[in-house]
Amino acid sequence: VQLVESGGGLVQAGGSLRLSCTVSGSTFSIVTVGWYRQAPGKQRDLVAGITSGGGVTNYADSVKGRFTISRDNAKDTTYLQMNSLKPEDTAVYYCKADSYAFGEIWGQGTLVTVSS
């Protein structure tokens, strides 16, 4: 199983970005997919998660109402729509898949920079 992320970049405060995480390989084994972020000097924290069927989602309190996680199973892709971005959202964003066959699989990360 491999994950490829895309969609990061530079945006002004108040703007929007959409991150994508495409899974390849044994996608049938994926149970959940999550987006995490890590700012410089800080730990990596969960931003949002979704079950493979898309029926259950969860969010960090800091992004509730601004970020939306969704999944397109036909494309094996999980999205993170980020609206009303703030400078404190600046971080490297990582996608992680939990597989019952292979455990945790991480993507390479994509940088999101929000300017004030």
Residue pairs with C-beta under 8 A, 6 or more apart in sequence:
1 23
1 24
1 25
1 26
1 27
1 29
1 30
1 97
1 99
1 102
1 105
2 23
2 24
2 25
2 105
3 21
3 22
3 23
3 95
3 96
3 97
3 105
3 106
3 107
3 108
4 21
4 22
4 24
4 107
4 108
5 19
5 20
5 21
5 93
5 94
5 95
5 107
5 108
5 109
5 110
6 19
6 20
6 22
6 110
7 17
7 18
7 19
7 20
7 80
7 110
8 17
8 19
8 93
8 110
8 111
8 112
9 17
9 111
9 112
9 113
10 113
10 114
10 115
11 17
11 85
11 112
11 113
11 114
11 115
12 114
12 115
13 85
13 86
13 87
13 114
13 115
13 116
14 84
14 85
15 85
15 114
16 81
16 82
16 83
16 84
16 85
17 82
17 85
17 112
18 79
18 80
18 81
18 82
19 35
19 79
19 80
19 82
19 93
19 95
19 110
19 112
20 77
20 78
20 79
21 33
21 35
21 77
21 78
21 79
21 80
21 95
21 97
21 107
22 75
22 76
22 77
23 30
23 33
23 76
23 77
23 78
23 97
24 76
26 99
26 101
26 102
27 76
29 99
29 100
29 101
29 102
30 52
30 97
30 98
30 99
31 51
31 52
31 98
31 99
31 100
32 49
32 50
32 51
32 52
32 97
32 98
33 49
33 50
33 52
33 71
33 78
33 95
33 96
33 97
33 98
34 46
34 47
34 48
34 49
34 50
34 95
34 96
34 97
34 98
35 46
35 47
35 48
35 49
35 69
35 78
35 80
35 93
35 94
35 95
35 96
36 44
36 45
36 46
36 47
36 93
36 94
36 95
36 96
37 44
37 45
37 47
37 89
37 91
37 92
37 93
37 94
37 112
38 44
38 45
38 91
38 92
38 94
38 109
39 88
39 90
39 91
39 92
42 91
44 94
45 60
46 58
46 60
47 59
47 60
47 63
47 67
47 80
47 93
48 57
48 58
48 59
48 60
48 63
48 67
48 68
48 69
48 80
49 57
49 58
49 69
50 56
50 57
50 69
50 70
50 71
50 78
51 57
52 71
52 73
53 71
53 73
54 70
54 71
54 73
57 69
59 67
59 69
62 88
63 82
63 89
66 82
66 83
66 84
66 85
67 80
67 81
67 82
67 83
68 79
68 80
68 81
68 83
69 78
69 79
69 80
69 81
70 78
70 79
70 81
71 77
71 78
71 79
72 78
72 79
78 95
80 93
82 89
82 112
85 112
85 114
86 114
87 114
87 115
87 116
88 114
89 112
89 114
90 112
90 113
90 114
91 111
91 112
92 109
92 110
92 111
92 112
93 109
93 110
93 111
93 112
94 106
94 107
94 108
94 109
94 110
95 106
95 107
96 104
96 105
96 106
96 107
97 104
97 105
98 104
99 105
